[in-house]
Amino acid sequence: MTTPAPLNPPRRILMGPGPSDVHPRVLAALGAPTVGHLDPYFIQVMNETQSMLRHVFRTANELTLAVSGTGSAGMETCVVNLIEPGDRMVVCVNGVFGGRMADVAGRAGAQVTTIERPFGEVFSADQIAEVVRRVQPKVLGIVHAETSTGAWQPLEEISRIVHDAGALLLADTVTSLGGVPVEVDGWQLDAVYSGTQKCLSCPPGLSPVTFSPRAVAAIEKRKAKIASWYLDMTLVKNYWGQDRAYHHTAPINMNYGLHEALRLVLEEGLEVRIARHKRNHLALKAGLNAIGLNYAVAEGIQLPMLNAVLIPSGVDDVTVRKQLLAEFGIEIGGGLGPMKGKTWRIGLMGETSSPRNVLLLLAALERCLTDQGATVQPGAGVAAANAFYRQA
Ligand SMILES: *Cc1c(COP(=O)(O)O)cnc(C)c1O
């Protein structure tokens, strides 16, 4: 065959549901010299990564590491380590990722009970209390930030209810970590997974996870072998812990990337970063509202890093997204499931969350909407966002 041309990816502005824009320092770290997976240098990188992950997860959990695989691998890791065949697990489904977790739990042999909310809504404490009373599960799984809908699920009260019932709380923080508060110890979350390519702004490839002492005790008490060899934390922890026993070859350079991405989070400061996500979200929202776009999720549960807005009638979803990509290099996401064709998902995750991107998107969207025949007051979106930034 003839050799294909060398890679020359376009420069995009990633304002979709992930991946998000990656800082040049993280891209440079990915290209640093590969060392062996037991090299003292790499072991130091692993140790520092674990410390930084504990910092961003706000936990002292010993069992905190980066699973080799994307966010979904983190989901599988948490489920297969906690669940033995026949265990009862409740999964809260209000979007695509809750649905995925229920599927994973069933494959792991759990006796799964799902409770549901329509896409875009969140679960009330009462609903959780009712289901744990009725089912008496070993584990309750829930998504903190439903990227498929833009809804922000409060966890603190739910955690109390789940623990009072003697169950473990498994939380998906793939999109929330680094963008809104995630208090693993403060809220007593037991098994938590995240991803690198959302608010941590690293390319996809690793999944930070953390397990509470209570979760570790449940793993140690298991009778059945963990169904996945690759994701078995009792084996993986011997590589990330003192023994350094070979399990699988860690993706060395991906871990370099995560190390640098976490350094950027620490340099900025977690609280400052969270405040930045909120500020840019509020500016975007002011601008979107000014050009007639409304949020698909109720006030009070809108995620700052994932802005789901209703597509105005008469405006074509795909045409606008294609125009944004082709003319402005901006990627935004379409709706999923019942929201397909009805919403856009505008991400302001990690590096992407900046005034520059907010103002650019508002200007570009005005062009696209006007080309679609929508009536938009010229400049209204940018003006509203600028007004917000000036007074904030
Ligand atoms: C992106 C995402 C996942 C899946 O992560 P992948 O990296 O795509 O495997 C899981 N849960 C949520 C909430 C997500 O946003």
Ligand as a Chemical Component Dictionary entry (heavy atoms), coordinates in Angstrom:
data_LIG
# 
_chem_comp.id                   LIG 
_chem_comp.type                 NON-POLYMER 
_chem_comp.pdbx_formal_charge   0 
_chem_comp.three_letter_code    LIG 
# 
loop_
_chem_comp_atom.comp_id 
_chem_comp_atom.atom_id 
_chem_comp_atom.alt_atom_id 
_chem_comp_atom.type_symbol 
_chem_comp_atom.charge 
_chem_comp_atom.model_Cartn_x 
_chem_comp_atom.model_Cartn_y 
_chem_comp_atom.model_Cartn_z 
_chem_comp_atom.pdbx_ordinal 
LIG C1 C1 C 0 -18.049 10.662 29.326 1  
LIG C2 C2 C 0 -18.798 9.990  30.424 2  
LIG C3 C3 C 0 -18.674 8.615  30.713 3  
LIG C4 C4 C 0 -17.905 7.681  29.847 4  
LIG O1 O1 O 0 -16.592 7.996  29.730 5  
LIG P1 P1 P 0 -15.746 7.492  28.447 6  
LIG O2 O2 O 0 -14.448 8.166  28.703 7  
LIG O3 O3 O 0 -16.470 7.957  27.240 8  
LIG O4 O4 O 0 -15.647 6.019  28.521 9  
LIG C5 C5 C 0 -19.351 8.112  31.795 10 
LIG N1 N1 N 0 -20.134 8.896  32.560 11 
LIG C6 C6 C 0 -20.298 10.203 32.306 12 
LIG C7 C7 C 0 -21.191 11.022 33.180 13 
LIG C8 C8 C 0 -19.638 10.788 31.230 14 
LIG O5 O5 O 0 -19.803 12.085 30.971 15 
# 
loop_
_chem_comp_bond.comp_id 
_chem_comp_bond.atom_id_1 
_chem_comp_bond.atom_id_2 
_chem_comp_bond.value_order 
_chem_comp_bond.pdbx_ordinal 
LIG C1 C2 SING 1  
LIG C2 C3 SING 2  
LIG C2 C8 DOUB 3  
LIG C3 C4 SING 4  
LIG C3 C5 DOUB 5  
LIG C4 O1 SING 6  
LIG O1 P1 SING 7  
LIG P1 O2 DOUB 8  
LIG P1 O3 SING 9  
LIG P1 O4 SING 10 
LIG C5 N1 SING 11 
LIG N1 C6 DOUB 12 
LIG C6 C7 SING 13 
LIG C6 C8 SING 14 
LIG C8 O5 SING 15 
# 
